[in-house]
């Protein structure tokens, strides 16, 4: 009859299966790490954009204070309540709290809270002396 020569030039089925399992596991781990990195990057982008929006609002309020002809509460009410940047909607809440009043004006604390549609809110606050002027102080 025929005699088959045993030749060890290839891999066995078990060796191929083990290699495929190891390669699949490695690819799965690296893809999870890459996905986590992308997700963290997007979250940081939202936080940074929210911080920039809040800072811009505070700068607008400072500029309004320096004009001295605007009521604080009316100006805060006139600010937009939301912005859209890079297809992300940010809700904005501006609050002012009077700390004290003296002959020069009111010391107020202004807090801007910015909340991305799917993220944590960012709060930035400042204290300003809203100088006394017939028109500039709120009711």
PyMOL commands that set and color helices and strands:
alter all, ss='L'
color gray80, all
select helices_A, chain A and resi 13-67+72-78
alter helices_A, ss='H'
color red, helices_A
select strands_A, chain A and resi 82-85+88-101+105-116+121-131
alter strands_A, ss='S'
color yellow, strands_A
deselect
rebuild
show_as cartoon
